[in-house]
Amino acid sequence: MKPVELQIADYIPQLRRYARVLMRGDVVQADDLVQDCVERGLQRVSLWQRGTNLRAWLFTIMHNLYVNQVKRNMNGPDFVVLEDAQKDRHERADSDVAVNDIQQALNNLPSDQREIVLFVSIEGMKYQEVAKILDIPEGTVMSRLARARKQLRTSLVVEKRQTLRRVK
């Protein structure tokens, strides 16, 4: 069996995906969040109970860090993205239009729904695991997921209609 520290390192790609969803695609902030999560996990590894789900424990840490950051930012100054930073972001953007449409549709979801879509659809977690991580009832997970999927379908169909033109 691997040491816990190496097991935590194995979950970094999954943590990065979750962080990117939480940070709405901002790679720099997402990586900062992952670093904070891994650091906190390593510092408090003695609090993790062997035999429980390490991945869920790490996602719970990240979720709590994100919630704390949002609360802190509500009272803090607003930052403006400089033009050069925006150019870099556009240069790194995917050339695949469908991926961009899906990413935009995900970004337009409320954060509580966006998290659940990531956990269930991308990470393949069960409703019970997600409910435990987010500290909400299982029924709330199911209803938020249903609303998120409906909103994604609607926004992707509307975007698809807007991009198609009739040529005579």
Backbone torsions as a table, in degrees:
resi	resn	phi	psi	omega
1	MET	NA	135.6	-179.7
2	LYS	-69.6	150.2	171.5
3	PRO	-63.3	153.4	-176.6
4	VAL	-58.2	-37.1	-179.0
5	GLU	-60.4	-40.7	178.3
6	LEU	-72.6	-33.7	176.5
7	GLN	-64.2	-40.3	177.6
8	ILE	-61.3	-43.4	179.2
9	ALA	-60.5	-33.7	179.0
10	ASP	-65.1	-24.8	-178.2
11	TYR	-89.7	-0.9	-177.1
12	ILE	-58.7	-43.1	178.1
13	PRO	-59.3	-39.8	178.8
14	GLN	-68.5	-39.1	177.5
15	LEU	-64.1	-38.2	178.9
16	ARG	-64.4	-41.6	178.3
17	ARG	-60.9	-46.0	-179.7
18	TYR	-63.3	-42.8	-179.3
19	ALA	-63.8	-38.5	179.4
20	ARG	-65.6	-35.8	176.3
21	VAL	-67.1	-45.9	-179.8
22	LEU	-61.5	-39.0	-176.4
23	MET	-92.0	13.4	176.3
24	ARG	53.8	42.8	174.2
25	GLY	87.6	-4.3	178.8
26	ASP	-74.6	102.7	-172.2
27	VAL	-63.9	-39.9	-177.3
28	VAL	-65.2	-48.6	178.7
29	GLN	-65.3	-37.0	179.2
30	ALA	-63.5	-44.1	178.9
31	ASP	-65.2	-36.5	175.6
32	ASP	-62.4	-41.8	179.3
33	LEU	-64.6	-41.2	177.7
34	VAL	-62.8	-43.9	-179.8
35	GLN	-61.2	-44.0	178.0
36	ASP	-62.2	-39.9	-179.2
37	CYS	-65.5	-47.7	-179.2
38	VAL	-64.8	-41.8	178.5
39	GLU	-59.9	-47.7	179.9
40	ARG	-64.6	-39.7	178.3
41	GLY	-62.3	-42.4	179.6
42	LEU	-69.2	-37.4	179.0
43	GLN	-67.0	-33.6	-174.3
44	ARG	-111.7	25.1	-177.8
45	VAL	-60.2	-24.7	178.6
46	SER	-68.5	-18.8	179.0
47	LEU	-82.8	-18.4	178.8
48	TRP	-72.8	132.5	-178.9
49	GLN	-90.4	118.9	178.9
50	ARG	-57.2	141.7	-179.0
51	GLY	95.3	-13.6	175.9
52	THR	-95.2	171.9	-175.0
53	ASN	-76.5	108.4	-179.1
54	LEU	-65.6	-39.3	180.0
55	ARG	-61.2	-45.3	178.8
56	ALA	-63.7	-38.3	178.7
57	TRP	-62.1	-44.1	178.8
58	LEU	-66.4	-41.6	178.0
59	PHE	-63.9	-35.7	177.2
60	THR	-64.9	-42.4	176.8
61	ILE	-59.9	-46.8	-178.6
62	MET	-64.2	-43.1	179.3
63	HIS	-59.2	-45.8	-179.7
64	ASN	-65.5	-38.9	176.0
65	LEU	-61.8	-42.3	179.6
66	TYR	-63.9	-46.0	179.4
67	VAL	-60.1	-44.0	178.5
68	ASN	-63.0	-39.1	179.6
69	GLN	-66.0	-42.0	178.3
70	VAL	-61.8	-44.9	178.6
71	LYS	-61.6	-41.7	179.8
72	ARG	-65.7	-39.9	-178.7
73	ASN	-71.2	-24.5	179.1
74	MET	-62.4	-32.8	-178.5
75	ASN	-98.4	-3.7	-176.3
76	GLY	-96.7	-176.8	-179.6
77	PRO	-74.0	154.5	174.0
78	ASP	-87.4	134.2	179.6
79	PHE	-102.3	143.0	179.8
80	VAL	-106.5	132.5	178.1
81	VAL	-76.3	127.9	179.1
82	LEU	-74.7	155.4	-174.5
83	GLU	-60.8	-40.0	179.3
84	ASP	-61.9	-39.1	178.6
85	ALA	-64.6	-36.6	178.6
86	GLN	-67.1	-37.3	177.8
87	LYS	-62.5	-44.5	178.5
88	ASP	-60.1	-41.5	-179.4
89	ARG	-63.1	-41.0	-179.6
90	HIS	-70.1	-34.0	178.0
91	GLU	-66.4	-32.9	-178.8
92	ARG	-84.2	-10.0	-174.2
93	ALA	-62.0	148.2	178.1
94	ASP	-64.4	142.3	176.3
95	SER	-82.4	-16.4	-179.1
96	ASP	-76.7	114.8	-175.5
97	VAL	-64.5	-38.1	-178.8
98	ALA	-63.3	-41.6	178.8
99	VAL	-63.6	-41.9	178.4
100	ASN	-63.6	-39.4	178.6
101	ASP	-63.9	-43.2	179.3
102	ILE	-65.6	-43.7	179.0
103	GLN	-61.3	-42.6	178.9
104	GLN	-64.6	-41.8	178.5
105	ALA	-63.2	-40.5	176.6
106	LEU	-64.3	-41.1	-179.9
107	ASN	-64.7	-27.9	-179.4
108	ASN	-79.5	-12.8	177.7
109	LEU	-71.2	149.2	171.0
110	PRO	-60.7	148.2	-173.3
111	SER	-59.0	-35.3	-179.5
112	ASP	-65.7	-35.0	177.5
113	GLN	-76.9	-38.5	-178.9
114	ARG	-61.4	-42.1	178.7
115	GLU	-60.1	-45.5	-176.4
116	ILE	-67.4	-38.6	176.4
117	VAL	-60.0	-42.9	179.6
118	LEU	-63.0	-50.2	-176.9
119	PHE	-60.9	-47.0	-173.5
120	VAL	-80.8	-49.3	-172.1
121	SER	-82.9	-36.0	-176.1
122	ILE	-97.5	-46.0	-178.6
123	GLU	-84.2	-14.3	177.2
124	GLY	71.2	27.0	-179.7
125	MET	-78.5	155.5	176.1
126	LYS	-82.7	157.3	-179.4
127	TYR	-56.5	-39.2	-178.8
128	GLN	-62.5	-41.5	178.9
129	GLU	-63.8	-44.6	-179.2
130	VAL	-63.7	-42.9	179.1
131	ALA	-60.1	-40.5	179.8
132	LYS	-67.6	-43.6	-179.4
133	ILE	-61.7	-46.1	-175.9
134	LEU	-87.7	-5.5	179.8
135	ASP	57.5	50.6	177.6
136	ILE	-134.8	162.4	177.8
137	PRO	-66.7	152.5	-180.0
138	GLU	-60.7	-37.2	178.0
139	GLY	-62.5	-34.5	177.7
140	THR	-66.4	-38.6	176.9
141	VAL	-60.0	-47.3	-177.9
142	MET	-64.2	-42.4	-178.2
143	SER	-70.3	-38.7	178.0
144	ARG	-65.7	-38.2	178.4
145	LEU	-65.3	-42.4	179.1
146	ALA	-62.5	-44.7	178.6
147	ARG	-64.5	-39.5	-179.7
148	ALA	-65.4	-44.8	179.7
149	ARG	-63.3	-39.8	178.7
150	LYS	-63.8	-44.4	-179.9
151	GLN	-65.9	-37.9	177.3
152	LEU	-63.7	-45.4	178.5
153	ARG	-59.5	-45.6	-178.7
154	THR	-62.4	-48.2	-176.4
155	SER	-69.0	-34.9	179.3
156	LEU	-71.6	-35.5	177.2
157	VAL	-68.3	-42.5	179.5
158	VAL	-63.2	-45.0	179.2
159	GLU	-62.9	-38.6	-179.1
160	LYS	-65.5	-41.7	178.8
161	ARG	-64.0	-38.1	-177.3
162	GLN	-70.1	-28.1	-177.2
163	THR	-86.3	-18.3	-180.0
164	LEU	-85.9	133.5	177.5
165	ARG	-124.5	150.0	178.8
166	ARG	-88.7	127.1	-179.2
167	VAL	-108.9	130.0	-179.0
168	LYS	-105.5	NA	NA
